[in-house]
Amino acid sequence: IIVPNTYLTNDHRQSRREVYEEGDSDNHGPKPTRQEFGFTEDDVILSCFNQLYKIEPDVFHAWMGVLQAVPRAKLWLLRFTQQGEDNLRKQAKKLGVDPARLV
């Protein structure tokens, strides 16, 4: 899905142009599948690629509310330190969300 007028991470070392280009690319090869990123065809993918320090408690609580309301949704986050990821998953569990839904 192409979503116009949205912000995309701009660190060229993390560039995944093949994710948002239409079809396969001579430069980047075949377009990756949802499964390669840990999603099924039925998953609703929500994403936030901000740094960990930008995820405020109120926003995280709101995201968990969305995940509770949309059972097929998963939240795709930028990779953090293991401690940071563990803390987010612990908090998700405290808020009644399966930590596995944070990808």
TORPA-4810 file (N, C-alpha, C, O; in nm, 3 decimals):
<nodes>
NODE_1_0.085_-0.117_0.000_0.000_0.000_0.000_0.089_0.123_0.000_0.180_0.133_0.082_I
NODE_2_0.064_0.215_-0.089_0.135_0.342_-0.094_0.051_0.445_-0.017_-0.066_0.466_-0.047_I
NODE_3_0.113_0.508_0.083_0.043_0.607_0.163_0.108_0.743_0.137_0.216_0.770_0.190_V
NODE_4_0.044_0.828_0.055_0.105_0.957_0.023_0.109_1.050_0.144_0.033_1.034_0.239_P
NODE_5_0.199_1.145_0.137_0.212_1.248_0.240_0.242_1.191_0.378_0.191_1.241_0.478_N
NODE_6_0.326_1.087_0.383_0.367_1.031_0.511_0.517_1.042_0.525_0.589_1.058_0.426_T
NODE_7_0.565_1.034_0.647_0.707_1.043_0.674_0.766_0.903_0.676_0.709_0.812_0.736_Y
NODE_8_0.878_0.887_0.611_0.948_0.759_0.609_1.087_0.781_0.668_1.149_0.884_0.644_L
NODE_9_1.135_0.685_0.744_1.269_0.699_0.802_1.367_0.739_0.694_1.357_0.692_0.580_T
NODE_10_1.462_0.824_0.729_1.550_0.876_0.626_1.696_0.843_0.649_1.783_0.910_0.592_N
NODE_11_1.726_0.745_0.728_1.862_0.701_0.746_1.895_0.607_0.630_1.842_0.497_0.623_D
NODE_12_1.981_0.651_0.539_2.009_0.573_0.419_2.061_0.433_0.452_2.046_0.342_0.370_H
NODE_13_2.122_0.414_0.569_2.172_0.281_0.606_2.059_0.186_0.641_2.077_0.065_0.640_R
NODE_14_1.941_0.241_0.674_1.825_0.158_0.707_1.722_0.158_0.594_1.611_0.109_0.611_Q
NODE_15_1.760_0.213_0.479_1.667_0.228_0.368_1.613_0.093_0.322_1.689_-0.002_0.301_S
NODE_16_1.483_0.086_0.305_1.417_-0.034_0.253_1.326_0.008_0.140_1.205_-0.016_0.143_R
NODE_17_1.384_0.072_0.038_1.306_0.123_-0.073_1.220_0.015_-0.136_1.110_0.043_-0.185_R
NODE_18_1.269_-0.109_-0.135_1.193_-0.218_-0.197_1.060_-0.244_-0.126_0.971_-0.307_-0.183_E
NODE_19_1.046_-0.196_-0.003_0.922_-0.216_0.070_0.811_-0.128_0.012_0.696_-0.171_0.005_V
NODE_20_0.845_-0.007_-0.030_0.741_0.082_-0.076_0.737_0.101_-0.228_0.645_0.166_-0.278_Y
NODE_21_0.833_0.045_-0.303_0.826_0.051_-0.449_0.726_-0.051_-0.499_0.706_-0.155_-0.436_E
NODE_22_0.665_-0.022_-0.609_0.571_-0.115_-0.671_0.647_-0.230_-0.737_0.739_-0.206_-0.815_E
NODE_23_0.610_-0.353_-0.707_0.666_-0.470_-0.775_0.812_-0.494_-0.745_0.871_-0.430_-0.658_G
NODE_24_0.870_-0.587_-0.820_1.011_-0.621_-0.804_1.098_-0.512_-0.867_1.052_-0.436_-0.952_D
NODE_25_1.222_-0.505_-0.822_1.311_-0.400_-0.869_1.441_-0.463_-0.918_1.493_-0.557_-0.857_S
NODE_26_1.494_-0.412_-1.028_1.623_-0.458_-1.077_1.733_-0.427_-0.978_1.828_-0.504_-0.964_D
NODE_27_1.721_-0.314_-0.908_1.824_-0.272_-0.813_1.814_-0.343_-0.679_1.916_-0.369_-0.615_N
NODE_28_1.692_-0.376_-0.636_1.672_-0.429_-0.501_1.621_-0.572_-0.498_1.606_-0.630_-0.391_H
NODE_29_1.594_-0.630_-0.613_1.545_-0.767_-0.618_1.396_-0.774_-0.590_1.326_-0.674_-0.599_G
NODE_30_1.349_-0.895_-0.556_1.205_-0.912_-0.536_1.156_-0.838_-0.412_1.228_-0.825_-0.312_P
NODE_31_1.034_-0.791_-0.421_0.972_-0.723_-0.308_0.956_-0.824_-0.194_0.908_-0.935_-0.216_K
NODE_32_0.996_-0.787_-0.070_0.983_-0.880_0.042_0.837_-0.909_0.073_0.748_-0.827_0.046_P
NODE_33_0.813_-1.024_0.131_0.677_-1.062_0.169_0.649_-1.017_0.312_0.740_-0.987_0.388_T
NODE_34_0.522_-1.013_0.345_0.482_-0.982_0.482_0.542_-1.083_0.580_0.581_-1.048_0.691_R
NODE_35_0.547_-1.208_0.538_0.599_-1.315_0.624_0.747_-1.292_0.660_0.790_-1.326_0.770_Q
NODE_36_0.823_-1.236_0.567_0.964_-1.209_0.594_0.982_-1.109_0.708_1.086_-1.107_0.774_E
NODE_37_0.881_-1.027_0.733_0.886_-0.930_0.841_0.808_-0.976_0.963_0.793_-0.900_1.059_F
NODE_38_0.759_-1.100_0.962_0.690_-1.155_1.078_0.541_-1.132_1.081_0.479_-1.139_1.188_G
NODE_39_0.480_-1.104_0.965_0.336_-1.079_0.959_0.266_-1.183_0.873_0.327_-1.243_0.784_F
NODE_40_0.138_-1.204_0.900_0.057_-1.290_0.815_-0.020_-1.202_0.717_-0.020_-1.079_0.729_T
NODE_41_-0.085_-1.263_0.621_-0.164_-1.187_0.524_-0.283_-1.117_0.590_-0.332_-1.017_0.539_E
NODE_42_-0.330_-1.169_0.704_-0.447_-1.114_0.773_-0.413_-1.008_0.877_-0.503_-0.941_0.928_D
NODE_43_-0.284_-0.990_0.909_-0.246_-0.893_1.012_-0.274_-0.750_0.966_-0.255_-0.715_0.849_D
NODE_44_-0.318_-0.669_1.060_-0.326_-0.525_1.040_-0.196_-0.471_1.099_-0.169_-0.488_1.217_V
NODE_45_-0.118_-0.405_1.015_0.015_-0.361_1.059_0.011_-0.212_1.094_-0.018_-0.127_1.010_I
NODE_46_0.041_-0.184_1.221_0.058_-0.048_1.269_0.208_-0.030_1.289_0.276_-0.126_1.328_L
NODE_47_0.261_0.087_1.265_0.406_0.100_1.279_0.446_0.233_1.339_0.377_0.335_1.325_S
NODE_48_0.561_0.229_1.406_0.625_0.349_1.458_0.774_0.322_1.454_0.823_0.229_1.517_C
NODE_49_0.846_0.406_1.380_0.990_0.387_1.368_1.067_0.498_1.438_1.178_0.534_1.397_F
NODE_50_1.008_0.554_1.544_1.076_0.653_1.626_1.174_0.584_1.720_1.164_0.463_1.744_N
NODE_51_1.267_0.661_1.771_1.359_0.610_1.872_1.282_0.583_2.002_1.176_0.641_2.025_Q
NODE_52_1.336_0.497_2.083_1.270_0.455_2.207_1.238_0.574_2.298_1.130_0.577_2.359_L
NODE_53_1.327_0.669_2.309_1.305_0.782_2.400_1.187_0.869_2.359_1.138_0.948_2.440_Y
NODE_54_1.139_0.855_2.236_1.026_0.933_2.190_0.891_0.867_2.220_0.786_0.928_2.199_K
NODE_55_0.893_0.743_2.268_0.769_0.672_2.297_0.727_0.706_2.440_0.779_0.648_2.537_I
NODE_56_0.635_0.798_2.453_0.590_0.842_2.584_0.482_0.747_2.637_0.411_0.685_2.558_E
NODE_57_0.469_0.736_2.769_0.372_0.644_2.828_0.229_0.662_2.778_0.160_0.564_2.752_P
NODE_58_0.184_0.786_2.765_0.047_0.810_2.718_0.026_0.757_2.576_-0.078_0.700_2.545_D
NODE_59_0.125_0.776_2.492_0.116_0.728_2.354_0.118_0.575_2.352_0.040_0.513_2.280_V
NODE_60_0.206_0.516_2.431_0.214_0.370_2.437_0.082_0.311_2.486_0.035_0.210_2.434_F
NODE_61_0.022_0.373_2.587_-0.109_0.327_2.636_-0.215_0.337_2.527_-0.299_0.248_2.514_H
NODE_62_-0.210_0.443_2.449_-0.306_0.458_2.339_-0.286_0.347_2.236_-0.383_0.290_2.187_A
NODE_63_-0.162_0.316_2.204_-0.135_0.207_2.109_-0.188_0.075_2.162_-0.245_-0.005_2.087_W
NODE_64_-0.168_0.051_2.291_-0.216_-0.076_2.348_-0.369_-0.082_2.343_-0.426_-0.189_2.323_M
NODE_65_-0.434_0.034_2.359_-0.580_0.039_2.345_-0.623_0.002_2.204_-0.723_-0.067_2.185_G
NODE_66_-0.548_0.049_2.105_-0.579_0.014_1.965_-0.559_-0.135_1.945_-0.642_-0.201_1.882_V
NODE_67_-0.450_-0.190_1.995_-0.425_-0.334_1.980_-0.534_-0.417_2.048_-0.573_-0.522_1.998_L
NODE_68_-0.583_-0.370_2.161_-0.692_-0.442_2.228_-0.820_-0.436_2.146_-0.897_-0.532_2.145_Q
NODE_69_-0.843_-0.325_2.079_-0.966_-0.307_2.001_-0.960_-0.375_1.864_-1.063_-0.404_1.805_A
NODE_70_-0.838_-0.400_1.814_-0.820_-0.460_1.681_-0.738_-0.588_1.699_-0.615_-0.584_1.693_V
NODE_71_-0.805_-0.701_1.719_-0.734_-0.826_1.752_-0.631_-0.872_1.649_-0.536_-0.941_1.685_P
NODE_72_-0.647_-0.834_1.522_-0.552_-0.878_1.418_-0.434_-0.781_1.404_-0.345_-0.805_1.322_R
NODE_73_-0.432_-0.674_1.482_-0.328_-0.572_1.467_-0.200_-0.613_1.539_-0.202_-0.676_1.644_A
NODE_74_-0.087_-0.573_1.477_0.045_-0.586_1.538_0.114_-0.450_1.525_0.091_-0.377_1.429_K
NODE_75_0.198_-0.419_1.623_0.270_-0.292_1.623_0.415_-0.318_1.584_0.489_-0.385_1.657_L
NODE_76_0.455_-0.266_1.469_0.590_-0.284_1.416_0.675_-0.168_1.462_0.647_-0.053_1.427_W
NODE_77_0.778_-0.196_1.540_0.863_-0.092_1.597_1.005_-0.103_1.545_1.049_-0.209_1.501_L
NODE_78_1.076_0.008_1.551_1.219_0.010_1.524_1.287_-0.080_1.627_1.242_-0.086_1.742_L
NODE_79_1.393_-0.148_1.588_1.465_-0.233_1.684_1.534_-0.146_1.788_1.593_-0.043_1.756_R
NODE_80_1.526_-0.191_1.914_1.589_-0.120_2.024_1.688_-0.213_2.092_1.708_-0.327_2.049_F
NODE_81_1.749_-0.165_2.200_1.832_-0.253_2.281_1.743_-0.363_2.338_1.622_-0.346_2.348_T
NODE_82_1.802_-0.474_2.375_1.723_-0.584_2.431_1.648_-0.539_2.555_1.532_-0.576_2.574_Q
NODE_83_1.712_-0.460_2.641_1.645_-0.411_2.762_1.525_-0.326_2.726_1.420_-0.337_2.789_Q
NODE_84_1.539_-0.240_2.625_1.428_-0.155_2.583_1.312_-0.238_2.530_1.196_-0.213_2.564_G
NODE_85_1.343_-0.337_2.446_1.238_-0.424_2.392_1.170_-0.504_2.504_1.048_-0.518_2.504_E
NODE_86_1.249_-0.555_2.597_1.192_-0.630_2.710_1.098_-0.542_2.792_0.990_-0.587_2.832_D
NODE_87_1.138_-0.418_2.816_1.054_-0.327_2.895_0.922_-0.297_2.824_0.817_-0.293_2.888_N
NODE_88_0.927_-0.275_2.693_0.802_-0.249_2.619_0.711_-0.372_2.624_0.590_-0.358_2.642_L
NODE_89_0.768_-0.490_2.608_0.687_-0.612_2.611_0.626_-0.636_2.751_0.512_-0.680_2.763_R
NODE_90_0.704_-0.608_2.855_0.651_-0.621_2.992_0.534_-0.527_3.013_0.432_-0.564_3.071_K
NODE_91_0.549_-0.404_2.965_0.442_-0.306_2.982_0.319_-0.346_2.901_0.207_-0.330_2.948_Q
NODE_92_0.340_-0.397_2.781_0.227_-0.443_2.698_0.151_-0.552_2.773_0.028_-0.550_2.778_A
NODE_93_0.224_-0.645_2.831_0.159_-0.755_2.905_0.080_-0.701_3.024_-0.031_-0.746_3.049_K
NODE_94_0.137_-0.604_3.096_0.066_-0.541_3.209_-0.064_-0.477_3.163_-0.162_-0.471_3.238_K
NODE_95_-0.064_-0.429_3.039_-0.183_-0.360_2.986_-0.276_-0.457_2.912_-0.369_-0.414_2.844_L
NODE_96_-0.250_-0.586_2.924_-0.340_-0.686_2.866_-0.321_-0.716_2.720_-0.411_-0.767_2.654_G
NODE_97_-0.202_-0.684_2.666_-0.173_-0.711_2.525_-0.063_-0.817_2.516_0.039_-0.807_2.585_V
NODE_98_-0.083_-0.916_2.432_0.017_-1.019_2.410_0.147_-0.952_2.361_0.145_-0.887_2.256_D
NODE_99_0.257_-0.966_2.434_0.383_-0.901_2.393_0.431_-0.943_2.254_0.507_-0.868_2.191_P
NODE_100_0.390_-1.057_2.206_0.430_-1.104_2.073_0.372_-1.016_1.962_0.415_-1.024_1.847_A
NODE_101_0.274_-0.932_1.996_0.215_-0.843_1.896_0.299_-0.718_1.873_0.266_-0.637_1.787_R
NODE_102_0.406_-0.702_1.949_0.505_-0.597_1.925_0.617_-0.660_1.844_0.691_-0.745_1.894_L
NODE_103_0.629_-0.620_1.720_0.723_-0.683_1.627_0.843_-0.591_1.607_0.935_-0.626_1.532_V
</nodes>
